[in-house]
């Protein structure tokens, strides 16, 4: 990597790219045939050197080659590059053979060759003084050399191997720092020419780079242990202390689990032997619980610097509970090849004081294979490879008994779990048996034989659902209340590494060696999501809040977070077809264009969901109601009551307008004239049209329906009217209102059609009730209408009897559930 004031350059293979704002690739440079090992920004240009000692100078913005220099690897193999300060257009090259060359890249001339010190050059660094350069050698020597006069000013030597990197303080202190392959840093005083301090074990691997910040007493270091640390030099003796750090695991992960109920911390164990906590909110909340130590007190007492000999092997499985974290240890972990299980305290960020193991066992070949901690945080259950399952108290570390007489299982214990109320303990062994034990008495309650040997077990405590991954690559789901298998899933083509439940217990997410992650919907028993990865997932865990899924992968150091799309967009949860081919999703940071394709794929089902429209009738056998509001049909029978109630007591009186000149009675005393009484009130201006009234559209459509037997148009007209309009239309169907017997017969046929189709059921009942109320006196006198009414009566009765039987059946079941003692 290299950086200038605007861009960050990163080389990968024989290509390197320029990044803007640390996330956007703006330039890519292709031309090397070997792997690039050195990058040096040079104004508007950048210099790259590959392992074949081919040096290419590129123009950054046009991505064109400006100059190419080829060196013979046997004579001068470039190992370091530097642009000396104030040396215009010049670069200094160091070689594995020990010599150095100063080149002018504008004129393409070799200006000077430094003979060197017959030892390979590993690092070049500009000193704060002009013309002075620090040269790090393979022998551990540091040469402070004046390149203008080719004079060596001073020499230093470190006994930790080759110099990996050099940096100078620029805040007024003449101090130089040099890194080593052992992870140590030497601090040299350039005035007194002596070593003033040693910073040991700054990193657990070689120091890859170290840089003093400009005019700051801060040193930034990084190494292959996946850590970046900032050291501040504010002590009286010039020693550095750790100010800030960002670190991950230095080896692939073995297990990850969410910690607590807020979904903001992920506990992870790694092959490097550490247990760390990563925050999903911000990196500043990350913390390391450290390495497991066999005897922490002895290490503290003797002050051992190198703790490699007393470190525990890597953690293989662990269980955590935050209920009593402030009182005692809340994490229990089993280690690779170890019988004893260690306890850890999350709040104090350290290993606990207990190692839980049965005292009577003396064999070395028995190891702990499964652990669980109760929801109250008081007890830990540990399963061993010998088939024994033991119970321990987390506060005191005392052994509280074993399940079974001699051993719980004949084979190795593959999983242990305790329910949420400490009533049941569930264990499973490699012999293919699942056993339910009483937690208190430790007696066997029930045993279930499995089709195949189990690989792992997971319990969702809130719902009482138990997931079992079997060696035949299938998954069985049991209900711990009925102790029966309720779901079986198959589809994985490799060993199932891990499983996790969604917080509500509706989804089971499994990760397997076939590089797939599958989401199973438990209520429907179907596969609802599946995708492939370029690296096999080892661990999977879902946030207690359901917003993220965290995964770890083979040979990867990081934890990958996947967002739950169903929380912020419409997602189709329809079962995937049997011939579904999952798409391969590249892990973040590997492929840039893949993210766009994945987002398009995810958008497709949501579009389908938005365009989906429900049919007007799901089935012809189902009674379907209309979508009209209740106010359109519910009060049709009570309209006369409503009108009477809303009728004003007397008509509103219009105030008589006063004349401009008020009339007076002639006489000596002025008196106003009394208003004249109007004895001939005007007649109503409303003209009664009588027989001149025209037929409405509804009547005309009913007459058409009598001929072609289609009543949809007439029904749609009636649906658009309000209650008063409906009453007016039905009242006008009679001959007195301008209708006819044929129109009334057509109306009854329309109701009959609605009942036959079982659509708009409540409208048919309301319209028929209003029709009978308005025309009941007239119906018996017309044989045609009477015949229609007879047919309609039997149809209404048949529909109602069917509905009533269904209502009675549902009411009976509801009353039984309410009253029965289940």
Protein Blocks (a to p, Z undefined) as FASTA:
>chain_A
ZZdfkbccddehjbdcddehhlacfbdcdhbfbdcfbdcdehjaccdddfkopacdddfk
lopafbdcdddfklmccfbdcddehiahiacdddfkopacdddfklopafbdcebjoiac
fbdcddfbghiacdddfkopacdddfklopafbdcddfebpafbdcddfehpacdddddf
kopacdddfklopafbdcehkbfbdcfbdcddehiabdcdddfkopacddddfbfnopac
dfbdcdddfbdcfbdcdedjkopaccdddfkopacdddfkbmklgccebjadfblmlmmm
nopablmlmpccddfbdcddfklmmmmccbdcddehiabdcdddfklopacfbdcddfkl
mbfkbccfbdcddfkopaccdddfkopacdddfklopaebdedjkbmbfbdcfbdcddfk
omaccdddfkopacdddfklopafbdcddfbdcfbdcddfknopacdddfkopacdddfk
lopafbdcehiabdcfbdcddfkopaccdddfkopacdddfklopafbdcddfbdcfbdc
ddfklpaccdddehiabdcddddfklmpccdfbdcdfklccdddddehkamklmmmmmmm
mmmmmmmmmmpccdfblbfkbccddfbdfklmmmmmmmmmmmmmmpcfbdcdddddddfb
dcddedfbdcdddddddfbdcddfbdcekjmpccdfklmmmmmmmmnopaklmmmmmmmp
cfklmmmmmmmmpmknopafklmmmmmmmmmmmmmnopaklmmmmmmmmmmmmmmmmmmm
pmklmmmmmmmmmmmmmmmmmmmmmmmmmmmmmmmmmmpcZZ
